Amino acid sequence: MRRSIARRLVSTLATAAMLAAGLTLPVSPASAHTGSATGYATQNGGTTGGTGGQTVRATTGTQIHQALCERPDTSTPIIIQVEGTIHHGNTSKVSGPGCDTADDVIELKKISNVTIVGTGSGAVFDQLGIHVRESSNIIIQNVTVRNVKKSGSPTSNGGDAIGMEKDVRNVWVDHVTLEASGGESEGYDALFDLKNNTRYVTLSYSILRDSGRGGLVGSSESDLSNGYITYHHNLYENIDSRAPLLRGGIGHMYNNHYVDLHKSGINSRAGARAKVENNYFKDSKDVLGTFYTNERGSWEVSGNIYDNVTWSGQGDKNYPAGPDPRSTTSVSIPYSYLLDDAGCLPEVLSRTAGAGTGNRVSDGDCQADDPTDPDPTDPDPTDPPVGTNLSLGAGADGSSKASGTSYGDVIDGDTNTYWSPNGSTGRISVKWGSSTTVSTINIREAAGAEGNIGSWRVVDHDAGTTLATGSGAGVITFAPRTLRKINFEITSSNGTPRVAEFETYAGAP
């Protein structure tokens, strides 16, 4: 495995006198949150929170409200560094020109340009939710929110750990830990809910666990005004369902690790479109599909690992994507991002996800073998395959082609013709009109271009599953796979790649 994880640390500045006074007084200017927004939070003008504003320190919920309320107006930028435990006993409503607050909940209502960041020994919101309403340009980073209830005592924020609703724009939630101690019957609702025209939100490097509901986008089948949500590098663990539930709009889920999802995972419904790539699903049920409704959604899948995932049968109000998940739509993403291999995620997220991890992030270049592949092998050009070359008579396409080359040249049986990508990397694919079983491919480079192919991966195109990874041309074997299209994706090169033949075989060498 090759991995590289960058570390960023939150700087913490405060004096003992300020803490002793119990006031939200300014501290020296500091970078109170680390890094920059990612995903859809970078769109629509971007998300910078309170950057450029005053930095204050708060150790109670009331002090957080005071910091908001004492601003000249509701859009004055502010960074609030939070330390300690915020709970019902120290969170009261405060009034002022820069806020609209309430008791027993952290209210970010009708405001903009605010950062709330945990610092020092940590910030815990205990049985107290964070509520974002009619607000924009908000950052929440490095905090833990736990055991927020909607019934029983005490209650807060409708039972959501973090909830957003009504005309919310541009929120980045990063390196947070959201947890409950049960489901609805125990008084808890969701960990991360977005409703009523909430858009351009990113949840990154966070942990969501021990809850009946991970979160939803859209409160009902008629609440379709939400969307453009990114979930990346998050750990979902011990969750019943809604990881997330997506009604309408677009959701981008990449590099997440899902463990022990009991009932369902990503639930795309009511016309929603989900791009689901390079995630690792483990020990879970029905991790992708449309569930509990006949109003179906769609998905584009690639690079995911399904490790001990079980699937229910299709029926009324139950449309699982598996057992062989395939894309049903395509989703164009407007921002740039880097993808770790799905096989890296258990280790990468153990070091980076959640509050109190130093806001570490992955550099996005981790590569690992698919752990569900029992015996992926590197190419061995000295051991040619036997049997019928299934590529002869098949079709071909790819990501791009250099001038004078053709996709069809890799399936014509002639090593004097070849395909090259329009650049140093690219995809070439062989496809069939019906399902075909393949367990071996042979990549033959054109004369004079030997050694130009660097790293690669072989992918079941429709399922998005990585079948093998490695470097160099030659014979590649993997567990037999029944598919309609297979990709050979060149991810690095030592010169211009020239693929003369992309042979496919049903049997091993």
N, C-alpha and C positions, 0 to 999 in steps of 0.2 A: 504494500500500500504506500502511496505517496501522498502526503498531506502537508498543508501549510496553513497555520492559523495565526492571524494577527491579533495582537492584544492592544486594547485601548483602555485607558483607565480614567475614571471620573475623578477630577480634581476636587478637593474638599477644603474650603477655607471658612473658618468661623472663629470667633474669640470666645473665651470662657465668660467674659462679661456679658456678651450678647445672650448666651444661653441662660446665664443666671437671671438676666432681666426678663426672660420669657417673652421677648418681643420679636417681631419679624423685622429686624433691622438689616440694612444692606451690608453685604460683605464685599471684599475686594472683587473687582471684575475677574471672572473665571469662565472657562469653558464648562458650563454646568452639565451639558449633555455631550456625549461623544459621538463622532461619526456624522453621517448625513443620511437623510431619508432615502429609502429605496422603494422600488416597486411603484404602484399607482400613486403613492403619496408624493412622488416627484412630478406628477402631471398637474395640470390646471394651475400653473403658477408655482408649484412646489410647496414644500412644508419645511419651515425653518423655526417654528415655535417662537420662543421669546428671544431669539438671537438678537443681540444689539441692545437689549433692554437691561434694566437693573436686575441684579441678582440678590435674592433675599433668602434667609434661612427660616425654616418652619419645623417645629417639633410637635405640633398639634394640628388637628383639623381646623380649629378656629383660626390659628395663625395662617394657614393656607388661604382661608377666606379673607382674612385681613389683608394679606398681600395683594389679592385680587382687587379688593374694594378700595384700597388706598391709592390706586392708580388714578391719574387725571381723567381717564376715560376707558371704555371697554376694549379699546384696541391698542393701548399702550403696551409695547412688548415687555415681558417680565419672565424671569427664570426663577423658579421656586425650588430650592434644594431642600429635600425633606429627609429627616432622620428621626428614627424612633418609631413608636407604634401609634398609629392614628386610629381612634376608636370612638364609639358613641359618646363616651364621657368627656371627650375633649374636642368635640366637633359641633359648633353652634353656628347659627345663621349670623351673618354680619352684613351691614348695609353700607353703601358708598357708591360713588360715581362709576367705579370700574367693575361692578359685579352684580349678580342676581343670585344669591345663595340661599341655602335651606339647611335646617338642622339634619343631622344624622346621615348626611351624604356629602361627598365632595362634589360641589356643583360647578361645572364649567359651562355656564349658560349665557347665551347671547353675548359672547366675548370672542376675542381672537388674539393670536400672537402670544401664546402661553406655553412654557415648558415646565413640567413637573418631573423632577428627577430625584431618585433616591441616592443618598450619598452617605459618607461616613460609615457607620456600622450597619447601615441598611434602613430601609423604610418598609413598614408593614401596615397595610390597611386591614385591620382586623374586624370582620363582620360589618364592614363599611365599604360601600361601593363607590366607584368613580363614575359620574354621570356627565356626559357631553351632550349638550342640547343647543340647537340653533347657534353653533359656533364653528370657527374655522381656524386653520393653522395652529394645531395643537400637537405637542410632543409629550408622551408619557414614557418614561424610561427608568429601568432599574428599580422597580418596586414589586412587592408581593401584595396581592389582594386575596384574602381567604375567607371562606365561610360566610359569604353574604347570603342572607335569607329573604325570601318573599313571604314566608308564613312562619308562625311561631314568634319567638322573641330573641333578640331584636331583629327588626326588618330594615332593609336599606336598598334603595335603587331597584325596586321590583324584583330583587333576588339575583340581579346580574352583577358579576364582579366588575366588569367594565361594560357600560351600555351607552350607545349613541343613538340619538333619534331626532328627527325633525330638522331638515335643512342643515346637515353637518357636512363640512367639506375639509379635506386635507388634514388627516390625522395620522401620525406615525406612532405606533405603540411598539416598543422595542425592549428586549431583555426584561420582560416581566414574568412573574410566576402567578398564575391564576389557578386557584384550587378550591374545591368544596370538600364536603365530607359525606356525600350521598346525592340522591336525586330528589325529584319533586316531592315524593312522599316524606322525605326528611326535611322539607322546607326550602330547598335550594332550587334555583332556576338555572340560568346559563352563565357561562364564564365570559362570553364575548359576543354581545348582540348588537346588530346594526339595523335600524329601522327608519321608515318614513323619510325618504330622500336623503340618505347618507351615501356619500361618494368620495372616491380618491383616498382610500384608507390602506395602510400597510400594517400587518402584524408580523414581526420578525424576531427570531432568536428568543422565543418565549416558550414556557411550559404551561400546558393546560392539562389538569389531571383530577382524577377522583370525583367526577361529576356525572350526573345523568345527561347533561347537555353541554356540548362544547360551545356552540353558538350558532346564530342564524343571521342571514341577510334577508330582511323582509319579514314582517310580522304575520302576513297572510298571503294567500294566492293573489290578492288584489293589490298588495303593497309591492309594486314592481318598479319603484322609482329609485332603487338603490343599485349600486354596482361599482365596478372598477375597484376591486378589492384584491390585494396581494397577501398571500400567506406564504412565508418562506422561512426555512430553518427553524421550524417549531416542532416541539415534541408534544404529541397528544397521547396521553396514557390513562388507561382505566376510565374510559368514557363510554357511555351507552350509545349516543348518537350525536348528530349535528357536528360534523368535523370538517367543514361546516355544512349547514343546510343553506342552500343558495336559491333564492327565488328571483328569477329575472336577472338581468344584468350579466356582467362578466366577472368571473373570479379566476385568479391565477394562483395555483398551488404548486410550488416547487420546493424540492429539498426539505420536505417535512418527514418526520419519523412518526408513524402511527403504530401504537402498541396496545393490544387488548381493547379493541373497539368491540363492544358486546353485541350491538344490534345493527348499526350502519355507520358509515363514515361520511364521505363527501356525497351529499344528497343534492343533485342538480335537478331542479324542478321548475315548473311554471315558466318555461322558455329560457331558463338560465343557460349560460355557456361557460364551461369550466375547462381551463387548460391545466392539465395534471401531468407534471413531468418530473422525473428523477426523484420520486418519493419512495420511501421504504415502508411497506405495510407488513406488519408481523402479528401473528397470533390473533387474528381479527376476523370479523364476519362482514360480508357485504360492504366492502370498503368504498365502493363507487357505484352510483346508479341513480335511479329515481325511485323513491320510497314513500309510501303512505299517501300517494295521490296518483291519479291518472293524468295529471297535468305534467307532462314530461319535459325534462331538460336534456342537454347534450353535453358532450365532452370530447376533448382531444387528449390522447394519452401518448406518452413516450418515455422511455428510460426508467420505468417504475419497476420495483421489485415486490413480488407478492409471495411472502414467506409464511407458510402455514395459514393461508387465508381460505375461509370457507364461504360458499355462495349458496343462497337460497334459490329455489326455482322461480321462474317468472310467472306472474299471475296478476290478477286485478290489484292495482295500486302497489305493485312490487315489480320493479324492472332493474334487477342487478346488472351491472356491466360485465360481470364474469360468468363463467370461470375463465374465459379468454377475452379480457377487455380489449376492445377495439375502438378507434376513434369514430365518433358520429358527427363531428363538426370540425372546423378549423378555427383557431382563434389567433388573431394578429396582436402581438404585444408591442406597445409603442415605446418602451424604454429598454435600455440595455441591462443585461444581468449575466452573471457567471453561474454555471451549473457544476456542483460537485456530483460525482458518481453516487448513485443511490446507495451502493454498498458501503460507502464511507460514513453514512449519516449516524449510525449508532455511536461511533467514536467521536466524530466531529461535534455532535450536539451534546454529548456528555461533558464536553469542555466549554461549550459556548452558550448553551441555551439557558434562559431563566435569569432571575435577579441574582446579584451577588457573584457573578462570574467575571467581573472586571470588564463587562461589555465587550468581551472577545468576539471576534467574527472569523469566519472562514475566508480564505483568499479565493475560494471558488475554483481551485484547481486540483482537488483531491480525486484520485483515480483508484478504483478498487475492482477486483473481480466480483461478479455477481455470485453471492454465496449460495444461491439456489442452483447454480450450474454445477453439476457433480464433477465434471472433468473438462473444463475449458483448456485448450492447449494452444501453444504458440504454433505458427506455421512451420511445416517441415517440407521444404521443397524437394527433398530427396525421397519422399514417400508419397508418390502420386496416388490419387483415388482410383477406385475401380468401379465399374458399373456404367450406367447411362448418364451422360451429362444432361441434366434436366433443363439447363438453360437454353439448349438448342430448341428452337420453336417457341420459346417463351417471349415475353416482352421485356423492355428495359426503359428506365427513366432515371433521372438524377436531379441534383440540386443546381447544376450549371454545366456548361460544356465549353471548352476552349475552341477557338476558331479552327475549323478543319477537322474536328473530331466529332464523334457521334456516340450516343448512348448505345445504339444497336451494334456498335463494333465490339462490345464485350460479350456478345452472345452469338457471333457469327462463325465461330470455330476457326477464325483466321488470326493468327498471332501477329500478322503484319499490319493490322489495323488496330486502333486503340481509342480509348476515351481519356480525356484529361479534364479536370475541373477548370473553371475560369478563376484560377488562383492556386494557392498552395494546399488548400483543403477542400473537401466536398464529399458528396454522397453519390454513389451509383447503386442502382437497384435492379433486381430481376423480379418479374411478376408473372403470375399465371392467372388464367380465367377461372380456375377452381382450386380448392384446397390441395396443397402438395406437401408431402413430408420431406424434410431436408435435415440432414445431420452433418454434412460435410460441404465445405466450399473450397475452391481452389482459385486463388488470385494470381494471375500470370501477368507480370510486368512486360512492357514492350522492350524490344532490344535497345540497348543503350540507356535505359532508364532503371536498370536493376538497382535496388537499394534506395530508390527515391521515396518510397512509401515509408512513413514513420509510424506513429501510433494510429490505431484504428479501433473501431468496435463494430460488431455485427448485431443487427437489431431486427426483430420481428416488427415490420413496419406498422401494421394495423394495431397490434397489441402494445407497441412501444417498449417491449421487453428486450433488454440486452442479453444476447445469447453468448457472446464471447468478447474479450478484449485482448489486445496485444500489440505487437509492432512487426513490421516487415511483411512482405508478400509470401505466398505459399499456401499450404494446406491448413485449414482451420476446421476443427471438429467440435461438436457440442452435442448435448442431448437431443435426440430426434424431436423435431418441431414441425407441426402441421400448420401451414400458413399459406397466404396468397401472394405475399410480397416480402422480400428480404433485402435489407440495406447493408451495404458495406460503406461505413462512414470513416473517411480519412480525417483524423483530427490533428495530425502534424505531418511534416514531410521534410525530407533532406534534399529536395529538388522538386522539379515539376513532376507530379505523379502521372504515370501513363499506364492505365490498366488495359492490357490487350484482351484478356478473357476473364470473365467472372463465371466460373463453372460451379454447378450445384449438383449434389448427389444425395440419394436417399440413404446409402450405406456408408459405413466407416471405411477408412483407407484399407 
